[in-house]
Amino acid sequence: MSLEADDLSGVELVERNLDGAWFRRCNLRGVHIRGSDLTNAEIDGDIDGMTIHGIEVAPLVEAELDRRHPERAALRANDADSMRSGWAGLEAMWAATMDRVAAMPTGTADISIGGEWSFAQTLRHLVFATDAWLGQAVLGKSDAYHPIGMPFSSWRDEAAGVVDLDATPSYDEVLAVRAQRVGMVRDFLATLQDDELGEQRKPPLFVLRTPQFPVSECLWIMMNEEWHHHRYAVRDLDAIEVRSLGSD
């Protein structure tokens, strides 16, 4: 059962059974959960200010993620050299996963798990993110967006004149465009100077409330997209392998 677009703000759920429920793109700011069983619950989203048993958990989660994934240093890089080394770490992270997909059965890149983007669609979204935050915002390109780029779902209708929403590129084409965009980032960072990081830029089309962003923040946002979507992709690849083992 789906309750899409229903406004449940302020609702109080008492002794309701939500076993196995999914919450996608929901606004749960300020939600209070008391005396409830969250055994095996999985939470993936913005958790700034979230407390569990009175303890703010976001700093703890961030510290553990940094411990497990040193490449996350790129998400807070404050100088050009750190940006370059951070991006190299993200590239290496993705390269290993690309090799993993290449070794999996044909068609793996097009499998969706739980209604999430497939691996190919994830790469198309990262093309869009690169075009938005580097191509348009930082470099100011008027033709920044590649047609196969995949926008985030809440901006899909507005993106009709920016990308081809009906595009069905082959995986080989997706790989080629993705490789070109990764190279574009690498080339830009190769000559980046520290004093450029504070320069102000007009944000992408979908950002309406903030008139300008420093170059550093544009790059952080782009790198955050890279890191988090890699995490989602690996999660789903793990699920695909488990499902494949089960069918065998």
C-alpha positions as CSV (number, residue, x, y, z in Angstrom):
1,M,0.0,0.0,0.0
2,S,1.3,3.4,-0.9
3,L,0.4,6.7,0.7
4,E,2.1,8.9,-1.8
5,A,1.5,12.7,-1.5
6,D,-0.6,12.3,1.6
7,D,0.1,15.0,4.3
8,L,0.6,13.2,7.6
9,S,2.2,16.1,9.4
10,G,1.3,16.2,13.0
11,V,-0.2,12.7,13.0
12,E,0.3,10.5,16.1
13,L,0.7,6.8,15.5
14,V,0.1,4.8,18.6
15,E,0.6,1.0,18.7
16,R,0.6,0.8,14.9
17,N,2.4,-2.1,13.2
18,L,4.9,-0.7,10.6
19,D,6.9,-3.9,10.3
20,G,8.7,-3.8,6.9
21,A,7.4,-0.4,6.0
22,W,9.4,1.8,3.6
23,F,9.7,5.6,3.9
24,R,11.0,7.2,0.6
25,R,11.8,10.9,0.2
26,C,9.7,11.7,3.3
27,N,10.0,14.8,5.5
28,L,10.6,13.3,9.0
29,R,12.1,16.5,10.6
30,G,11.2,16.8,14.2
31,V,9.7,13.3,14.4
32,H,9.5,11.8,17.9
33,I,9.8,8.0,18.3
34,R,9.2,6.9,21.8
35,G,9.0,3.4,23.3
36,S,9.2,1.8,19.9
37,D,11.1,-1.3,18.6
38,L,13.6,-0.3,16.0
39,T,15.4,-3.6,15.9
40,N,17.0,-4.1,12.5
41,A,15.7,-0.7,11.3
42,E,17.7,0.9,8.5
43,I,17.9,4.7,8.3
44,D,19.6,6.4,5.3
45,G,19.2,10.2,5.0
46,D,20.1,13.5,6.6
47,I,20.4,13.0,10.4
48,D,21.9,16.3,11.6
49,G,20.5,16.9,15.1
50,M,19.0,13.5,15.4
51,T,19.3,12.0,18.9
52,I,18.9,8.4,20.2
53,H,18.6,8.0,23.9
54,G,19.6,11.7,24.3
55,I,22.8,11.3,22.2
56,E,23.3,13.2,19.0
57,V,24.3,10.5,16.6
58,A,25.3,12.4,13.4
59,P,28.9,13.2,14.7
60,L,29.4,9.6,15.8
61,V,28.2,8.2,12.4
62,E,30.4,10.7,10.5
63,A,33.4,9.8,12.6
64,E,32.9,6.1,11.9
65,L,32.3,6.7,8.2
66,D,35.6,8.6,8.1
67,R,37.4,5.8,9.9
68,R,36.1,3.2,7.4
69,H,36.4,5.4,4.3
70,P,39.5,7.7,4.3
71,E,38.5,9.0,0.9
72,R,35.8,11.0,2.6
73,A,38.4,13.6,3.4
74,A,37.6,15.0,0.0
75,L,34.2,16.0,1.2
76,R,35.8,18.7,3.5
77,A,38.9,19.6,1.5
78,N,39.9,23.2,2.0
79,D,42.8,23.6,-0.4
80,A,43.5,22.6,-4.0
81,D,46.0,19.9,-3.2
82,S,43.5,18.2,-0.9
83,M,40.8,18.5,-3.5
84,R,43.1,16.8,-6.0
85,S,44.1,13.9,-3.7
86,G,40.5,13.5,-2.6
87,W,39.2,13.2,-6.1
88,A,41.9,10.7,-6.9
89,G,40.6,8.6,-3.9
90,L,37.0,8.9,-5.2
91,E,38.2,7.8,-8.7
92,A,40.0,4.8,-7.3
93,M,36.9,3.9,-5.2
94,W,34.7,4.0,-8.3
95,A,37.2,2.2,-10.5
96,A,37.2,-0.9,-8.2
97,T,33.4,-1.0,-8.3
98,M,33.3,-0.6,-12.1
99,D,35.6,-3.6,-12.3
100,R,33.3,-5.5,-10.0
101,V,30.3,-4.7,-12.3
102,A,32.2,-5.7,-15.4
103,A,32.9,-9.1,-13.8
104,M,29.2,-9.7,-13.0
105,P,26.7,-11.2,-15.4
106,T,25.6,-9.2,-18.4
107,G,22.7,-6.9,-17.6
108,T,23.7,-6.4,-13.9
109,A,24.1,-2.6,-14.5
110,D,20.4,-2.4,-15.4
111,I,19.0,-4.2,-12.4
112,S,17.0,-2.1,-9.9
113,I,16.8,-3.1,-6.3
114,G,13.9,-2.0,-4.2
115,G,12.8,0.6,-6.8
116,E,16.2,2.4,-6.5
117,W,18.3,3.5,-9.5
118,S,20.2,0.8,-11.4
119,F,24.0,1.0,-11.6
120,A,23.7,2.5,-15.0
121,Q,21.1,5.1,-13.9
122,T,23.4,6.0,-11.0
123,L,26.2,6.8,-13.3
124,R,23.8,8.9,-15.4
125,H,22.9,10.8,-12.3
126,L,26.5,11.5,-11.6
127,V,26.9,12.8,-15.1
128,F,24.1,15.2,-14.3
129,A,25.6,16.2,-11.0
130,T,29.0,16.9,-12.6
131,D,27.3,18.9,-15.3
132,A,25.3,20.9,-12.7
133,W,28.0,21.7,-10.2
134,L,31.1,21.8,-12.3
135,G,29.9,22.4,-15.8
136,Q,27.2,25.0,-15.2
137,A,28.0,26.4,-11.8
138,V,31.8,26.5,-11.7
139,L,32.7,26.7,-15.4
140,G,29.6,28.7,-16.4
141,K,29.0,26.5,-19.5
142,S,25.7,27.4,-21.3
143,D,25.6,23.8,-22.8
144,A,26.7,22.0,-19.6
145,Y,24.2,19.2,-19.6
146,H,24.6,16.0,-21.5
147,P,21.3,14.6,-22.8
148,I,21.6,11.3,-21.0
149,G,22.2,12.9,-17.6
150,M,19.6,11.8,-15.0
151,P,18.2,14.5,-12.7
152,F,17.0,13.8,-9.2
153,S,13.3,12.8,-9.1
154,S,11.9,15.9,-7.5
155,W,13.3,18.1,-10.4
156,R,12.4,15.7,-13.2
157,D,9.6,17.7,-14.7
158,E,11.6,20.9,-14.7
159,A,14.5,19.1,-16.4
160,A,12.6,18.3,-19.5
161,G,14.3,21.1,-21.5
162,V,17.7,20.4,-20.0
163,V,18.2,16.7,-20.5
164,D,16.4,14.0,-22.6
165,L,14.0,12.4,-20.1
166,D,13.2,9.6,-22.6
167,A,16.9,8.7,-23.3
168,T,17.7,5.0,-23.2
169,P,21.4,4.9,-23.7
170,S,23.3,1.6,-23.9
171,Y,25.6,0.8,-20.9
172,D,28.6,1.4,-23.2
173,E,27.4,4.9,-24.0
174,V,26.8,5.6,-20.3
175,L,30.4,4.4,-19.5
176,A,31.8,6.6,-22.2
177,V,30.0,9.8,-21.1
178,R,30.8,9.1,-17.4
179,A,34.5,8.6,-18.2
180,Q,34.5,11.9,-20.1
181,R,32.9,13.7,-17.1
182,V,35.4,12.1,-14.7
183,G,38.2,13.3,-16.9
184,M,36.7,16.8,-17.0
185,V,36.8,17.0,-13.2
186,R,40.4,15.7,-13.1
187,D,41.5,18.3,-15.7
188,F,39.8,21.1,-13.8
189,L,41.4,20.1,-10.5
190,A,44.8,19.8,-12.1
191,T,45.1,23.5,-12.4
192,L,42.9,24.7,-9.5
193,Q,44.5,27.2,-7.2
194,D,43.7,27.8,-3.6
195,D,42.6,31.4,-4.1
196,E,39.9,30.2,-6.6
197,L,38.1,28.2,-4.0
198,G,36.5,31.2,-2.4
199,E,35.3,32.7,-5.7
200,Q,31.5,33.0,-5.9
201,R,29.5,31.2,-8.6
202,K,25.8,31.2,-9.6
203,P,24.4,27.8,-8.7
204,P,22.6,25.3,-11.0
205,L,19.1,25.9,-12.3
206,F,17.5,23.8,-9.6
207,V,18.9,25.9,-6.7
208,L,16.6,28.8,-6.1
209,R,17.1,30.1,-2.6
210,T,20.8,30.7,-2.6
211,P,22.1,33.2,-5.3
212,Q,25.8,32.3,-5.0
213,F,28.0,29.5,-3.9
214,P,31.8,29.5,-3.4
215,V,33.7,27.2,-5.8
216,S,34.7,25.1,-2.8
217,E,31.1,24.3,-1.9
218,C,30.2,23.5,-5.5
219,L,33.0,20.9,-5.5
220,W,32.1,19.6,-2.1
221,I,28.5,19.0,-3.2
222,M,29.7,17.2,-6.4
223,M,32.0,15.0,-4.4
224,N,29.3,14.3,-1.8
225,E,27.2,13.0,-4.7
226,E,30.0,10.8,-5.8
227,W,30.6,9.3,-2.4
228,H,27.0,8.7,-1.3
229,H,25.8,7.3,-4.6
230,H,28.8,4.9,-4.6
231,R,27.6,3.7,-1.2
232,Y,24.1,3.2,-2.6
233,A,25.5,1.4,-5.6
234,V,27.6,-1.0,-3.6
235,R,24.6,-1.7,-1.3
236,D,22.5,-2.7,-4.3
237,L,25.3,-4.7,-5.9
238,D,25.6,-6.7,-2.7
239,A,21.8,-7.3,-2.8
240,I,22.1,-8.5,-6.4
241,E,24.8,-11.0,-5.5
242,V,22.8,-12.3,-2.6
243,R,19.8,-12.7,-4.7
244,S,21.8,-14.4,-7.4
245,L,23.2,-16.9,-4.9
246,G,19.7,-17.5,-3.6
247,S,18.4,-18.4,-7.1
248,D,21.3,-20.7,-7.6
